[in-house]
Amino acid sequence: MALTTTQLLTILLTLLSPSPSYPASELLPAHSQRVIDVRLPTRPSSLAAITLTTKPEKREVLQLEEGSGLVERWAEPHGNIYFSSSYSGSLNTWTLNISDSSSNQSVTNKTLCFDPKIEKLDKSENFVTVVAFSNIGEDQNIHVEANWNTNFVIIENSTITTSVTPSSPQIFQFQPSSNYNTETDESYLLTIETEYNDEKCMYVAINEPGCPWHDDIRTVQNSKLWSRMLKTGYFPISAAQFPNSFTVALVSLQNSSDCFSSGAKRSPEEHLKIVNIKVEKTLNSYWTPIFFSMFAILMTSVAFFFVWGGCWHAQLKNNEKRIQHRKRNDKGFRDSCERQRSHLITNGN
């Protein structure tokens, strides 16, 4: 679906509008590590998850001599910053790649793993601890911000719009109703439709709740169910296979070539992908729609034969009227009919 610039900006502002947060800035010396305590804002819901945003702070402009004059250049470090955070009994790790600013990997969003059905978030929690290690050969200022992700939970028949990049996967957990998995052959349909950038290849992974999540390109294929998609994806989910609930991970590929045949023409690679996600309950018995379909076909056939029989009878009556009219007005035709009738009577005797 093509989006106008105004529509795209509206979606991005909706997705990226943060809740009140308390970012932390830290100077990370070359080839060293730091422990950073990031303050949490007020928790809006016990089902909200913590999402950490990490990015490097802007570097100062350096004046470098080139040729005969001075030109301005941004000093760009080369390397990665590795982050880890232990939360709810699970270790979460991710990487901030700032080696190439053109790769759009200078910002990462990481949702910390937890299972809201098993372990509610502690109301008294005010901070989350992050450990950062740099393999960059120079000092680097980093910016770490914590927000509550209120779109973490998916409710049946509701639609969530989210953005995905190779450095910022997304994770969601289905919040089932009280009668979930109480019917025979109960099943659900996960529908994912692309709003923006339908040429970006993305993994969709479905797993049971619990940590660790398979929300990384290295582990996504370890999921219980997984597939790749471009524009639209439909994923049937059996409640018997996921008896309590299920999580949905969206992991975008750095290079979308895995979703295209060799030699296929593609647009230039763009990292941002915006999708709509919806979970719907499907019918567990198809006898009713099949019965109504067969009944409709039968009734249509009966109606057709009645109409055909009526038309045939009307045409027969019309032919008889035409013959009687011709007999009255055409003596030759009348005599011919009489001779034919006499011949049939004679042969009959």
Buried (B, 14 or more C-beta within 10 A) or exposed (E): EEBEEEEBEEBBEEEEEEBEBEBBEBEBEEEBBBEBEBEBBEBEEEBBBBBBBBBBEEBEEEEEEEEEEEEEEEEEBEBBBBBBBEBBEBEBEBBBBBEEEEBBBBBBBBBBBBBBBEEEBEEEEEEBEBBBBBEBEBEBEBBBBBBBBBBBBBEBEEEBBBBBBBBBBBBBBBBBEEEBBEEEEBBBEBBBBBBBBBBBBBBBBBBBBBBBBBBBBEBBEEBEBBEBBBBEBEBEBBBEEBEBBBBBBBBBBBEBEEBEEEEEEEEEBEBBBBBBBBBEBEEEEEEEEEEEEEEEEEEEEEEEEEEEEEEEEEEEEEEEEEEEEEBEEEEEEEEEBEEEEEEEEEEEE
